Amino acid sequence: MLTRMIKRAYLLAIIFPLISLFACGTIPDTARVIEVIDGDTIIIEGGYRVRYIGIDAPEIHPEVEAFGIEAWEANRALVEGKEVRLERDVSQTDKYGRLLRYVWVDNLLVEAELVRQGLARAKAYPPDTKYQDYLEQMETEAREGGRPRDVGKMRGSP
């Protein structure tokens, strides 16, 4: 009996550190936003860089594009310092190693709000297109509501 208990204790001593090691590498479903990089990219707890799915916002790096500052400021107002829910579509990361996620604050899809405000455009990046129809609907409403921005000056890639 004592030998069995020693074996169990030894096994647990090996298993628990392994579990915690693997848990550290787990990508969270919710996290606090620690930095807003621009209108469509954030950094969350753990140092993960997250690229919003389904939109393209004007850049502020390496140079400021038209409405880049406004998109960055709107994104900051929506998510900076807040707990967000991260929803994956098909792809885990993009070619730059950023996590690809839909970002939610409570029941608000951040991508849709930026498009609704006219500070980003809906842009499909297949295969990640779960909310693309909704984002395109928000873009149409923004244009019809007089909120179009100069999206022609925005780059075509994320």
C-alpha positions in Angstrom: 0.0 0.0 0.0 2.8 2.4 0.9 4.6 1.6 -2.3 1.4 2.4 -4.3 1.1 5.7 -2.6 4.7 6.6 -3.3 4.2 5.7 -6.9 1.1 7.9 -7.1 2.9 10.8 -5.4 5.8 10.4 -7.8 3.5 10.3 -10.8 1.6 13.4 -9.6 4.9 15.2 -9.1 5.7 14.6 -12.7 2.2 15.3 -14.2 1.3 18.6 -12.5 4.3 20.5 -13.7 3.7 19.2 -17.2 0.1 20.3 -17.1 1.1 23.8 -16.0 3.7 24.0 -18.7 1.2 23.2 -21.4 -1.4 25.5 -19.8 1.0 28.4 -20.2 1.1 28.0 -23.9 -2.7 28.0 -24.2 -4.2 30.9 -26.1 -6.9 32.6 -24.1 -10.5 33.0 -25.1 -10.7 36.2 -23.0 -7.9 38.6 -22.1 -7.2 42.2 -21.1 -6.0 44.5 -23.8 -2.7 46.0 -22.8 -1.9 48.0 -25.9 -3.6 49.2 -29.1 -1.2 49.2 -32.0 -3.5 50.7 -34.6 -7.1 50.5 -35.9 -7.1 46.7 -36.4 -4.3 45.3 -34.2 -3.9 45.0 -30.4 -1.7 43.3 -27.8 -3.3 41.3 -25.0 -2.1 39.9 -21.8 0.7 37.3 -22.4 2.2 39.5 -25.1 0.0 38.1 -27.9 -0.5 40.3 -30.9 -4.0 40.1 -32.2 -5.1 41.1 -35.7 -8.8 41.7 -36.2 -10.5 39.4 -38.7 -12.6 40.8 -41.6 -11.5 44.5 -41.7 -8.8 46.7 -42.9 -8.1 50.0 -41.0 -5.8 52.7 -42.2 -2.2 52.4 -40.9 -0.2 54.6 -38.6 3.1 52.7 -39.0 5.4 53.1 -40.7 3.6 56.3 -41.9 0.2 57.7 -41.1 -2.5 57.1 -43.6 -5.7 59.1 -43.9 -7.9 58.5 -40.9 -5.2 56.3 -39.3 -5.0 58.3 -36.1 -8.9 58.4 -35.9 -9.1 54.6 -36.3 -6.4 54.0 -33.7 -8.1 56.4 -31.2 -11.5 54.8 -31.8 -10.0 51.3 -31.3 -8.4 52.5 -28.1 -11.7 53.9 -26.8 -13.4 50.6 -27.5 -10.8 48.1 -26.1 -7.8 49.6 -24.3 -7.5 48.2 -20.7 -10.7 46.2 -21.1 -11.4 42.5 -20.9 -12.3 41.2 -24.4 -13.5 38.0 -25.7 -11.5 36.5 -28.6 -13.3 34.4 -31.2 -11.4 32.3 -33.6 -12.6 31.6 -37.1 -10.7 29.1 -39.2 -7.1 30.3 -39.1 -5.0 30.5 -35.9 -2.5 33.1 -37.1 -1.5 35.2 -40.1 1.8 35.2 -42.0 3.2 37.6 -39.4 2.5 35.3 -36.5 -0.4 37.5 -35.1 -3.4 35.7 -33.7 -6.5 36.2 -36.0 -9.6 36.8 -33.9 -12.9 38.5 -33.8 -12.8 40.8 -30.8 -15.8 41.4 -28.6 -16.4 43.8 -25.7 -19.5 42.5 -24.0 -21.9 42.0 -26.9 -20.2 44.5 -29.3 -18.2 43.1 -32.2 -15.3 45.6 -32.3 -14.6 45.1 -36.0 -18.3 45.9 -36.8 -18.2 49.1 -34.7 -15.1 50.4 -36.4 -16.6 49.7 -39.8 -19.9 51.3 -38.7 -18.0 54.4 -37.7 -16.4 54.6 -41.1 -12.9 54.1 -39.7 -12.3 50.7 -41.3 -13.6 48.8 -44.3 -14.9 45.3 -44.5 -12.4 43.1 -46.2 -12.6 39.4 -46.5 -9.5 37.3 -45.9 -10.7 33.7 -46.7 -11.1 31.3 -45.2 -11.9 33.5 -42.2 -15.3 34.9 -43.2 -17.8 34.0 -40.5 -19.1 37.6 -40.0 -18.2 39.0 -43.4 -21.8 39.6 -44.5 -22.5 41.5 -41.3 -19.3 43.6 -41.7 -20.3 44.4 -45.3 -23.7 45.4 -44.1 -22.2 47.7 -41.5 -20.0 49.3 -44.3 -23.1 49.9 -46.4 -24.9 51.5 -43.5 -21.9 53.7 -42.8 -21.8 54.9 -46.4 -25.6 55.5 -46.4 -25.3 57.3 -43.1 -22.8 59.7 -44.4 -19.8 58.2 -42.6 -17.7 57.1 -45.5 -14.0 57.7 -45.0 -11.3 57.9 -47.6 -10.9 54.1 -47.8 -9.3 54.4 -51.2 -6.0 55.5 -49.5 -5.9 52.5 -47.3 -3.5 49.6 -48.2 -5.1 46.5 -49.6 -3.4 44.0 -47.3 -3.5 43.5 -43.5 
